[in-house]
Amino acid sequence: MEDHVARQRHPDSGGGIVHDLIDQINDRLAAYVQQIRNASARDIGAAVVRLERQNEALKVMMDSIVRTLSPNQHDAYVRTVKATLQKLGPLFETGNGKLQ
């Protein structure tokens, strides 16, 4: 009990209300930083999903345009796109080695 009272009277020795307050503030700040990190990760993940969906929509639109405007050239278009994606390689891989 005497040690506790002594620490309360002398915050420089590792105790006291100020020391306890600093610990509480540090804990709350750490929790807040973690909350921000989690929210940022969710936001980035959602943005990636939106971009992937938009990319798929663009692919479908481009394919439709080629089929409509130049139906005889569609096979050549498909070969050109595949060759281009192969040359660009890792930029268009999903992580499992498959093209997007």
Phi and psi restraints in degrees (range 20) as a CNS / XPLOR table:
assign (resid 1 and name C) (resid 2 and name N)
       (resid 2 and name CA) (resid 2 and name C) 1.0 -63.9 20.0 2
assign (resid 2 and name N) (resid 2 and name CA)
       (resid 2 and name C) (resid 3 and name N) 1.0 -38.1 20.0 2
assign (resid 2 and name C) (resid 3 and name N)
       (resid 3 and name CA) (resid 3 and name C) 1.0 -63.2 20.0 2
assign (resid 3 and name N) (resid 3 and name CA)
       (resid 3 and name C) (resid 4 and name N) 1.0 -42.0 20.0 2
assign (resid 3 and name C) (resid 4 and name N)
       (resid 4 and name CA) (resid 4 and name C) 1.0 -62.8 20.0 2
assign (resid 4 and name N) (resid 4 and name CA)
       (resid 4 and name C) (resid 5 and name N) 1.0 -46.6 20.0 2
assign (resid 4 and name C) (resid 5 and name N)
       (resid 5 and name CA) (resid 5 and name C) 1.0 -62.8 20.0 2
assign (resid 5 and name N) (resid 5 and name CA)
       (resid 5 and name C) (resid 6 and name N) 1.0 -40.4 20.0 2
assign (resid 5 and name C) (resid 6 and name N)
       (resid 6 and name CA) (resid 6 and name C) 1.0 -64.1 20.0 2
assign (resid 6 and name N) (resid 6 and name CA)
       (resid 6 and name C) (resid 7 and name N) 1.0 -41.0 20.0 2
assign (resid 6 and name C) (resid 7 and name N)
       (resid 7 and name CA) (resid 7 and name C) 1.0 -65.9 20.0 2
assign (resid 7 and name N) (resid 7 and name CA)
       (resid 7 and name C) (resid 8 and name N) 1.0 -36.8 20.0 2
assign (resid 7 and name C) (resid 8 and name N)
       (resid 8 and name CA) (resid 8 and name C) 1.0 -65.6 20.0 2
assign (resid 8 and name N) (resid 8 and name CA)
       (resid 8 and name C) (resid 9 and name N) 1.0 -33.8 20.0 2
assign (resid 8 and name C) (resid 9 and name N)
       (resid 9 and name CA) (resid 9 and name C) 1.0 -80.1 20.0 2
assign (resid 9 and name N) (resid 9 and name CA)
       (resid 9 and name C) (resid 10 and name N) 1.0 -25.6 20.0 2
assign (resid 9 and name C) (resid 10 and name N)
       (resid 10 and name CA) (resid 10 and name C) 1.0 -127.2 20.0 2
assign (resid 10 and name N) (resid 10 and name CA)
       (resid 10 and name C) (resid 11 and name N) 1.0 82.9 20.0 2
assign (resid 10 and name C) (resid 11 and name N)
       (resid 11 and name CA) (resid 11 and name C) 1.0 -57.5 20.0 2
assign (resid 11 and name N) (resid 11 and name CA)
       (resid 11 and name C) (resid 12 and name N) 1.0 -27.4 20.0 2
assign (resid 11 and name C) (resid 12 and name N)
       (resid 12 and name CA) (resid 12 and name C) 1.0 -65.0 20.0 2
assign (resid 12 and name N) (resid 12 and name CA)
       (resid 12 and name C) (resid 13 and name N) 1.0 -19.3 20.0 2
assign (resid 12 and name C) (resid 13 and name N)
       (resid 13 and name CA) (resid 13 and name C) 1.0 -91.2 20.0 2
assign (resid 13 and name N) (resid 13 and name CA)
       (resid 13 and name C) (resid 14 and name N) 1.0 15.7 20.0 2
assign (resid 13 and name C) (resid 14 and name N)
       (resid 14 and name CA) (resid 14 and name C) 1.0 99.6 20.0 2
assign (resid 14 and name N) (resid 14 and name CA)
       (resid 14 and name C) (resid 15 and name N) 1.0 22.0 20.0 2
assign (resid 14 and name C) (resid 15 and name N)
       (resid 15 and name CA) (resid 15 and name C) 1.0 -144.2 20.0 2
assign (resid 15 and name N) (resid 15 and name CA)
       (resid 15 and name C) (resid 16 and name N) 1.0 -162.4 20.0 2
assign (resid 15 and name C) (resid 16 and name N)
       (resid 16 and name CA) (resid 16 and name C) 1.0 93.0 20.0 2
assign (resid 16 and name N) (resid 16 and name CA)
       (resid 16 and name C) (resid 17 and name N) 1.0 165.0 20.0 2
assign (resid 16 and name C) (resid 17 and name N)
       (resid 17 and name CA) (resid 17 and name C) 1.0 -63.3 20.0 2
assign (resid 17 and name N) (resid 17 and name CA)
       (resid 17 and name C) (resid 18 and name N) 1.0 -39.3 20.0 2
assign (resid 17 and name C) (resid 18 and name N)
       (resid 18 and name CA) (resid 18 and name C) 1.0 -62.0 20.0 2
assign (resid 18 and name N) (resid 18 and name CA)
       (resid 18 and name C) (resid 19 and name N) 1.0 -44.1 20.0 2
assign (resid 18 and name C) (resid 19 and name N)
       (resid 19 and name CA) (resid 19 and name C) 1.0 -62.8 20.0 2
assign (resid 19 and name N) (resid 19 and name CA)
       (resid 19 and name C) (resid 20 and name N) 1.0 -44.0 20.0 2
assign (resid 19 and name C) (resid 20 and name N)
       (resid 20 and name CA) (resid 20 and name C) 1.0 -62.8 20.0 2
assign (resid 20 and name N) (resid 20 and name CA)
       (resid 20 and name C) (resid 21 and name N) 1.0 -40.4 20.0 2
assign (resid 20 and name C) (resid 21 and name N)
       (resid 21 and name CA) (resid 21 and name C) 1.0 -63.6 20.0 2
assign (resid 21 and name N) (resid 21 and name CA)
       (resid 21 and name C) (resid 22 and name N) 1.0 -43.1 20.0 2
assign (resid 21 and name C) (resid 22 and name N)
       (resid 22 and name CA) (resid 22 and name C) 1.0 -61.6 20.0 2
assign (resid 22 and name N) (resid 22 and name CA)
       (resid 22 and name C) (resid 23 and name N) 1.0 -42.0 20.0 2
assign (resid 22 and name C) (resid 23 and name N)
       (resid 23 and name CA) (resid 23 and name C) 1.0 -61.0 20.0 2
assign (resid 23 and name N) (resid 23 and name CA)
       (resid 23 and name C) (resid 24 and name N) 1.0 -43.4 20.0 2
assign (resid 23 and name C) (resid 24 and name N)
       (resid 24 and name CA) (resid 24 and name C) 1.0 -64.9 20.0 2
assign (resid 24 and name N) (resid 24 and name CA)
       (resid 24 and name C) (resid 25 and name N) 1.0 -41.8 20.0 2
assign (resid 24 and name C) (resid 25 and name N)
       (resid 25 and name CA) (resid 25 and name C) 1.0 -63.3 20.0 2
assign (resid 25 and name N) (resid 25 and name CA)
       (resid 25 and name C) (resid 26 and name N) 1.0 -44.3 20.0 2
assign (resid 25 and name C) (resid 26 and name N)
       (resid 26 and name CA) (resid 26 and name C) 1.0 -60.8 20.0 2
assign (resid 26 and name N) (resid 26 and name CA)
       (resid 26 and name C) (resid 27 and name N) 1.0 -42.2 20.0 2
assign (resid 26 and name C) (resid 27 and name N)
       (resid 27 and name CA) (resid 27 and name C) 1.0 -62.9 20.0 2
assign (resid 27 and name N) (resid 27 and name CA)
       (resid 27 and name C) (resid 28 and name N) 1.0 -43.5 20.0 2
assign (resid 27 and name C) (resid 28 and name N)
       (resid 28 and name CA) (resid 28 and name C) 1.0 -67.5 20.0 2
assign (resid 28 and name N) (resid 28 and name CA)
       (resid 28 and name C) (resid 29 and name N) 1.0 -40.0 20.0 2
assign (resid 28 and name C) (resid 29 and name N)
       (resid 29 and name CA) (resid 29 and name C) 1.0 -63.8 20.0 2
assign (resid 29 and name N) (resid 29 and name CA)
       (resid 29 and name C) (resid 30 and name N) 1.0 -41.5 20.0 2
assign (resid 29 and name C) (resid 30 and name N)
       (resid 30 and name CA) (resid 30 and name C) 1.0 -62.5 20.0 2
assign (resid 30 and name N) (resid 30 and name CA)
       (resid 30 and name C) (resid 31 and name N) 1.0 -41.2 20.0 2
assign (resid 30 and name C) (resid 31 and name N)
       (resid 31 and name CA) (resid 31 and name C) 1.0 -65.1 20.0 2
assign (resid 31 and name N) (resid 31 and name CA)
       (resid 31 and name C) (resid 32 and name N) 1.0 -39.7 20.0 2
assign (resid 31 and name C) (resid 32 and name N)
       (resid 32 and name CA) (resid 32 and name C) 1.0 -66.6 20.0 2
assign (resid 32 and name N) (resid 32 and name CA)
       (resid 32 and name C) (resid 33 and name N) 1.0 -42.7 20.0 2
assign (resid 32 and name C) (resid 33 and name N)
       (resid 33 and name CA) (resid 33 and name C) 1.0 -61.3 20.0 2
assign (resid 33 and name N) (resid 33 and name CA)
       (resid 33 and name C) (resid 34 and name N) 1.0 -42.5 20.0 2
assign (resid 33 and name C) (resid 34 and name N)
       (resid 34 and name CA) (resid 34 and name C) 1.0 -63.8 20.0 2
assign (resid 34 and name N) (resid 34 and name CA)
       (resid 34 and name C) (resid 35 and name N) 1.0 -39.0 20.0 2
assign (resid 34 and name C) (resid 35 and name N)
       (resid 35 and name CA) (resid 35 and name C) 1.0 -63.1 20.0 2
assign (resid 35 and name N) (resid 35 and name CA)
       (resid 35 and name C) (resid 36 and name N) 1.0 -41.8 20.0 2
assign (resid 35 and name C) (resid 36 and name N)
       (resid 36 and name CA) (resid 36 and name C) 1.0 -64.9 20.0 2
assign (resid 36 and name N) (resid 36 and name CA)
       (resid 36 and name C) (resid 37 and name N) 1.0 -42.2 20.0 2
assign (resid 36 and name C) (resid 37 and name N)
       (resid 37 and name CA) (resid 37 and name C) 1.0 -60.9 20.0 2
assign (resid 37 and name N) (resid 37 and name CA)
       (resid 37 and name C) (resid 38 and name N) 1.0 -44.8 20.0 2
assign (resid 37 and name C) (resid 38 and name N)
       (resid 38 and name CA) (resid 38 and name C) 1.0 -62.5 20.0 2
assign (resid 38 and name N) (resid 38 and name CA)
       (resid 38 and name C) (resid 39 and name N) 1.0 -43.6 20.0 2
assign (resid 38 and name C) (resid 39 and name N)
       (resid 39 and name CA) (resid 39 and name C) 1.0 -64.5 20.0 2
assign (resid 39 and name N) (resid 39 and name CA)
       (resid 39 and name C) (resid 40 and name N) 1.0 -40.5 20.0 2
assign (resid 39 and name C) (resid 40 and name N)
       (resid 40 and name CA) (resid 40 and name C) 1.0 -63.6 20.0 2
assign (resid 40 and name N) (resid 40 and name CA)
       (resid 40 and name C) (resid 41 and name N) 1.0 -42.6 20.0 2
assign (resid 40 and name C) (resid 41 and name N)
       (resid 41 and name CA) (resid 41 and name C) 1.0 -62.6 20.0 2
assign (resid 41 and name N) (resid 41 and name CA)
       (resid 41 and name C) (resid 42 and name N) 1.0 -41.1 20.0 2
assign (resid 41 and name C) (resid 42 and name N)
       (resid 42 and name CA) (resid 42 and name C) 1.0 -63.8 20.0 2
assign (resid 42 and name N) (resid 42 and name CA)
       (resid 42 and name C) (resid 43 and name N) 1.0 -43.5 20.0 2
assign (resid 42 and name C) (resid 43 and name N)
       (resid 43 and name CA) (resid 43 and name C) 1.0 -64.0 20.0 2
assign (resid 43 and name N) (resid 43 and name CA)
       (resid 43 and name C) (resid 44 and name N) 1.0 -42.2 20.0 2
assign (resid 43 and name C) (resid 44 and name N)
       (resid 44 and name CA) (resid 44 and name C) 1.0 -64.7 20.0 2
assign (resid 44 and name N) (resid 44 and name CA)
       (resid 44 and name C) (resid 45 and name N) 1.0 -43.8 20.0 2
assign (resid 44 and name C) (resid 45 and name N)
       (resid 45 and name CA) (resid 45 and name C) 1.0 -59.7 20.0 2
assign (resid 45 and name N) (resid 45 and name CA)
       (resid 45 and name C) (resid 46 and name N) 1.0 -42.8 20.0 2
assign (resid 45 and name C) (resid 46 and name N)
       (resid 46 and name CA) (resid 46 and name C) 1.0 -66.1 20.0 2
assign (resid 46 and name N) (resid 46 and name CA)
       (resid 46 and name C) (resid 47 and name N) 1.0 -38.1 20.0 2
assign (resid 46 and name C) (resid 47 and name N)
       (resid 47 and name CA) (resid 47 and name C) 1.0 -65.7 20.0 2
assign (resid 47 and name N) (resid 47 and name CA)
       (resid 47 and name C) (resid 48 and name N) 1.0 -40.0 20.0 2
assign (resid 47 and name C) (resid 48 and name N)
       (resid 48 and name CA) (resid 48 and name C) 1.0 -62.7 20.0 2
assign (resid 48 and name N) (resid 48 and name CA)
       (resid 48 and name C) (resid 49 and name N) 1.0 -43.4 20.0 2
assign (resid 48 and name C) (resid 49 and name N)
       (resid 49 and name CA) (resid 49 and name C) 1.0 -61.3 20.0 2
assign (resid 49 and name N) (resid 49 and name CA)
       (resid 49 and name C) (resid 50 and name N) 1.0 -44.0 20.0 2
assign (resid 49 and name C) (resid 50 and name N)
       (resid 50 and name CA) (resid 50 and name C) 1.0 -61.6 20.0 2
assign (resid 50 and name N) (resid 50 and name CA)
       (resid 50 and name C) (resid 51 and name N) 1.0 -43.9 20.0 2
assign (resid 50 and name C) (resid 51 and name N)
       (resid 51 and name CA) (resid 51 and name C) 1.0 -62.9 20.0 2
assign (resid 51 and name N) (resid 51 and name CA)
       (resid 51 and name C) (resid 52 and name N) 1.0 -40.6 20.0 2
assign (resid 51 and name C) (resid 52 and name N)
       (resid 52 and name CA) (resid 52 and name C) 1.0 -63.5 20.0 2
assign (resid 52 and name N) (resid 52 and name CA)
       (resid 52 and name C) (resid 53 and name N) 1.0 -41.1 20.0 2
assign (resid 52 and name C) (resid 53 and name N)
       (resid 53 and name CA) (resid 53 and name C) 1.0 -65.1 20.0 2
assign (resid 53 and name N) (resid 53 and name CA)
       (resid 53 and name C) (resid 54 and name N) 1.0 -42.5 20.0 2
assign (resid 53 and name C) (resid 54 and name N)
       (resid 54 and name CA) (resid 54 and name C) 1.0 -65.0 20.0 2
assign (resid 54 and name N) (resid 54 and name CA)
       (resid 54 and name C) (resid 55 and name N) 1.0 -38.4 20.0 2
assign (resid 54 and name C) (resid 55 and name N)
       (resid 55 and name CA) (resid 55 and name C) 1.0 -61.9 20.0 2
assign (resid 55 and name N) (resid 55 and name CA)
       (resid 55 and name C) (resid 56 and name N) 1.0 -43.4 20.0 2
assign (resid 55 and name C) (resid 56 and name N)
       (resid 56 and name CA) (resid 56 and name C) 1.0 -62.3 20.0 2
assign (resid 56 and name N) (resid 56 and name CA)
       (resid 56 and name C) (resid 57 and name N) 1.0 -41.1 20.0 2
assign (resid 56 and name C) (resid 57 and name N)
       (resid 57 and name CA) (resid 57 and name C) 1.0 -62.8 20.0 2
assign (resid 57 and name N) (resid 57 and name CA)
       (resid 57 and name C) (resid 58 and name N) 1.0 -41.1 20.0 2
assign (resid 57 and name C) (resid 58 and name N)
       (resid 58 and name CA) (resid 58 and name C) 1.0 -63.6 20.0 2
assign (resid 58 and name N) (resid 58 and name CA)
       (resid 58 and name C) (resid 59 and name N) 1.0 -40.6 20.0 2
assign (resid 58 and name C) (resid 59 and name N)
       (resid 59 and name CA) (resid 59 and name C) 1.0 -60.2 20.0 2
assign (resid 59 and name N) (resid 59 and name CA)
       (resid 59 and name C) (resid 60 and name N) 1.0 -45.0 20.0 2
assign (resid 59 and name C) (resid 60 and name N)
       (resid 60 and name CA) (resid 60 and name C) 1.0 -63.9 20.0 2
assign (resid 60 and name N) (resid 60 and name CA)
       (resid 60 and name C) (resid 61 and name N) 1.0 -42.5 20.0 2
assign (resid 60 and name C) (resid 61 and name N)
       (resid 61 and name CA) (resid 61 and name C) 1.0 -63.4 20.0 2
assign (resid 61 and name N) (resid 61 and name CA)
       (resid 61 and name C) (resid 62 and name N) 1.0 -45.1 20.0 2
assign (resid 61 and name C) (resid 62 and name N)
       (resid 62 and name CA) (resid 62 and name C) 1.0 -61.5 20.0 2
assign (resid 62 and name N) (resid 62 and name CA)
       (resid 62 and name C) (resid 63 and name N) 1.0 -44.7 20.0 2
assign (resid 62 and name C) (resid 63 and name N)
       (resid 63 and name CA) (resid 63 and name C) 1.0 -61.1 20.0 2
assign (resid 63 and name N) (resid 63 and name CA)
       (resid 63 and name C) (resid 64 and name N) 1.0 -42.9 20.0 2
assign (resid 63 and name C) (resid 64 and name N)
       (resid 64 and name CA) (resid 64 and name C) 1.0 -63.8 20.0 2
assign (resid 64 and name N) (resid 64 and name CA)
       (resid 64 and name C) (resid 65 and name N) 1.0 -40.6 20.0 2
assign (resid 64 and name C) (resid 65 and name N)
       (resid 65 and name CA) (resid 65 and name C) 1.0 -62.0 20.0 2
assign (resid 65 and name N) (resid 65 and name CA)
       (resid 65 and name C) (resid 66 and name N) 1.0 -45.4 20.0 2
assign (resid 65 and name C) (resid 66 and name N)
       (resid 66 and name CA) (resid 66 and name C) 1.0 -64.5 20.0 2
assign (resid 66 and name N) (resid 66 and name CA)
       (resid 66 and name C) (resid 67 and name N) 1.0 -43.7 20.0 2
assign (resid 66 and name C) (resid 67 and name N)
       (resid 67 and name CA) (resid 67 and name C) 1.0 -60.6 20.0 2
assign (resid 67 and name N) (resid 67 and name CA)
       (resid 67 and name C) (resid 68 and name N) 1.0 -37.0 20.0 2
assign (resid 67 and name C) (resid 68 and name N)
       (resid 68 and name CA) (resid 68 and name C) 1.0 -78.0 20.0 2
assign (resid 68 and name N) (resid 68 and name CA)
       (resid 68 and name C) (resid 69 and name N) 1.0 -48.8 20.0 2
assign (resid 68 and name C) (resid 69 and name N)
       (resid 69 and name CA) (resid 69 and name C) 1.0 -81.0 20.0 2
assign (resid 69 and name N) (resid 69 and name CA)
       (resid 69 and name C) (resid 70 and name N) 1.0 -33.9 20.0 2
assign (resid 69 and name C) (resid 70 and name N)
       (resid 70 and name CA) (resid 70 and name C) 1.0 -140.2 20.0 2
assign (resid 70 and name N) (resid 70 and name CA)
       (resid 70 and name C) (resid 71 and name N) 1.0 69.1 20.0 2
assign (resid 70 and name C) (resid 71 and name N)
       (resid 71 and name CA) (resid 71 and name C) 1.0 -58.4 20.0 2
assign (resid 71 and name N) (resid 71 and name CA)
       (resid 71 and name C) (resid 72 and name N) 1.0 -31.1 20.0 2
assign (resid 71 and name C) (resid 72 and name N)
       (resid 72 and name CA) (resid 72 and name C) 1.0 -73.2 20.0 2
assign (resid 72 and name N) (resid 72 and name CA)
       (resid 72 and name C) (resid 73 and name N) 1.0 -18.4 20.0 2
assign (resid 72 and name C) (resid 73 and name N)
       (resid 73 and name CA) (resid 73 and name C) 1.0 -100.1 20.0 2
assign (resid 73 and name N) (resid 73 and name CA)
       (resid 73 and name C) (resid 74 and name N) 1.0 2.2 20.0 2
assign (resid 73 and name C) (resid 74 and name N)
       (resid 74 and name CA) (resid 74 and name C) 1.0 -61.1 20.0 2
assign (resid 74 and name N) (resid 74 and name CA)
       (resid 74 and name C) (resid 75 and name N) 1.0 -43.9 20.0 2
assign (resid 74 and name C) (resid 75 and name N)
       (resid 75 and name CA) (resid 75 and name C) 1.0 -62.1 20.0 2
assign (resid 75 and name N) (resid 75 and name CA)
       (resid 75 and name C) (resid 76 and name N) 1.0 -40.9 20.0 2
assign (resid 75 and name C) (resid 76 and name N)
       (resid 76 and name CA) (resid 76 and name C) 1.0 -63.7 20.0 2
assign (resid 76 and name N) (resid 76 and name CA)
       (resid 76 and name C) (resid 77 and name N) 1.0 -40.1 20.0 2
assign (resid 76 and name C) (resid 77 and name N)
       (resid 77 and name CA) (resid 77 and name C) 1.0 -60.1 20.0 2
assign (resid 77 and name N) (resid 77 and name CA)
       (resid 77 and name C) (resid 78 and name N) 1.0 -47.0 20.0 2
assign (resid 77 and name C) (resid 78 and name N)
       (resid 78 and name CA) (resid 78 and name C) 1.0 -60.6 20.0 2
assign (resid 78 and name N) (resid 78 and name CA)
       (resid 78 and name C) (resid 79 and name N) 1.0 -44.3 20.0 2
assign (resid 78 and name C) (resid 79 and name N)
       (resid 79 and name CA) (resid 79 and name C) 1.0 -62.5 20.0 2
assign (resid 79 and name N) (resid 79 and name CA)
       (resid 79 and name C) (resid 80 and name N) 1.0 -41.7 20.0 2
assign (resid 79 and name C) (resid 80 and name N)
       (resid 80 and name CA) (resid 80 and name C) 1.0 -63.5 20.0 2
assign (resid 80 and name N) (resid 80 and name CA)
       (resid 80 and name C) (resid 81 and name N) 1.0 -43.9 20.0 2
assign (resid 80 and name C) (resid 81 and name N)
       (resid 81 and name CA) (resid 81 and name C) 1.0 -63.2 20.0 2
assign (resid 81 and name N) (resid 81 and name CA)
       (resid 81 and name C) (resid 82 and name N) 1.0 -45.3 20.0 2
assign (resid 81 and name C) (resid 82 and name N)
       (resid 82 and name CA) (resid 82 and name C) 1.0 -62.3 20.0 2
assign (resid 82 and name N) (resid 82 and name CA)
       (resid 82 and name C) (resid 83 and name N) 1.0 -42.5 20.0 2
assign (resid 82 and name C) (resid 83 and name N)
       (resid 83 and name CA) (resid 83 and name C) 1.0 -64.3 20.0 2
assign (resid 83 and name N) (resid 83 and name CA)
       (resid 83 and name C) (resid 84 and name N) 1.0 -41.4 20.0 2
assign (resid 83 and name C) (resid 84 and name N)
       (resid 84 and name CA) (resid 84 and name C) 1.0 -63.7 20.0 2
assign (resid 84 and name N) (resid 84 and name CA)
       (resid 84 and name C) (resid 85 and name N) 1.0 -44.4 20.0 2
assign (resid 84 and name C) (resid 85 and name N)
       (resid 85 and name CA) (resid 85 and name C) 1.0 -63.6 20.0 2
assign (resid 85 and name N) (resid 85 and name CA)
       (resid 85 and name C) (resid 86 and name N) 1.0 -37.4 20.0 2
assign (resid 85 and name C) (resid 86 and name N)
       (resid 86 and name CA) (resid 86 and name C) 1.0 -65.8 20.0 2
assign (resid 86 and name N) (resid 86 and name CA)
       (resid 86 and name C) (resid 87 and name N) 1.0 -39.2 20.0 2
assign (resid 86 and name C) (resid 87 and name N)
       (resid 87 and name CA) (resid 87 and name C) 1.0 -66.2 20.0 2
assign (resid 87 and name N) (resid 87 and name CA)
       (resid 87 and name C) (resid 88 and name N) 1.0 -37.6 20.0 2
assign (resid 87 and name C) (resid 88 and name N)
       (resid 88 and name CA) (resid 88 and name C) 1.0 -78.4 20.0 2
assign (resid 88 and name N) (resid 88 and name CA)
       (resid 88 and name C) (resid 89 and name N) 1.0 -19.0 20.0 2
assign (resid 88 and name C) (resid 89 and name N)
       (resid 89 and name CA) (resid 89 and name C) 1.0 46.0 20.0 2
assign (resid 89 and name N) (resid 89 and name CA)
       (resid 89 and name C) (resid 90 and name N) 1.0 -111.5 20.0 2
assign (resid 89 and name C) (resid 90 and name N)
       (resid 90 and name CA) (resid 90 and name C) 1.0 -57.0 20.0 2
assign (resid 90 and name N) (resid 90 and name CA)
       (resid 90 and name C) (resid 91 and name N) 1.0 -23.9 20.0 2
assign (resid 90 and name C) (resid 91 and name N)
       (resid 91 and name CA) (resid 91 and name C) 1.0 -63.9 20.0 2
assign (resid 91 and name N) (resid 91 and name CA)
       (resid 91 and name C) (resid 92 and name N) 1.0 -24.7 20.0 2
assign (resid 91 and name C) (resid 92 and name N)
       (resid 92 and name CA) (resid 92 and name C) 1.0 -116.7 20.0 2
assign (resid 92 and name N) (resid 92 and name CA)
       (resid 92 and name C) (resid 93 and name N) 1.0 17.2 20.0 2
assign (resid 92 and name C) (resid 93 and name N)
       (resid 93 and name CA) (resid 93 and name C) 1.0 -93.5 20.0 2
assign (resid 93 and name N) (resid 93 and name CA)
       (resid 93 and name C) (resid 94 and name N) 1.0 148.6 20.0 2
assign (resid 93 and name C) (resid 94 and name N)
       (resid 94 and name CA) (resid 94 and name C) 1.0 -90.0 20.0 2
assign (resid 94 and name N) (resid 94 and name CA)
       (resid 94 and name C) (resid 95 and name N) 1.0 2.3 20.0 2
assign (resid 94 and name C) (resid 95 and name N)
       (resid 95 and name CA) (resid 95 and name C) 1.0 104.6 20.0 2
assign (resid 95 and name N) (resid 95 and name CA)
       (resid 95 and name C) (resid 96 and name N) 1.0 -17.5 20.0 2
assign (resid 95 and name C) (resid 96 and name N)
       (resid 96 and name CA) (resid 96 and name C) 1.0 -108.7 20.0 2
assign (resid 96 and name N) (resid 96 and name CA)
       (resid 96 and name C) (resid 97 and name N) 1.0 13.8 20.0 2
assign (resid 96 and name C) (resid 97 and name N)
       (resid 97 and name CA) (resid 97 and name C) 1.0 84.6 20.0 2
assign (resid 97 and name N) (resid 97 and name CA)
       (resid 97 and name C) (resid 98 and name N) 1.0 -2.8 20.0 2
assign (resid 97 and name C) (resid 98 and name N)
       (resid 98 and name CA) (resid 98 and name C) 1.0 -96.8 20.0 2
assign (resid 98 and name N) (resid 98 and name CA)
       (resid 98 and name C) (resid 99 and name N) 1.0 144.9 20.0 2
assign (resid 98 and name C) (resid 99 and name N)
       (resid 99 and name CA) (resid 99 and name C) 1.0 -72.6 20.0 2
assign (resid 99 and name N) (resid 99 and name CA)
       (resid 99 and name C) (resid 100 and name N) 1.0 148.4 20.0 2
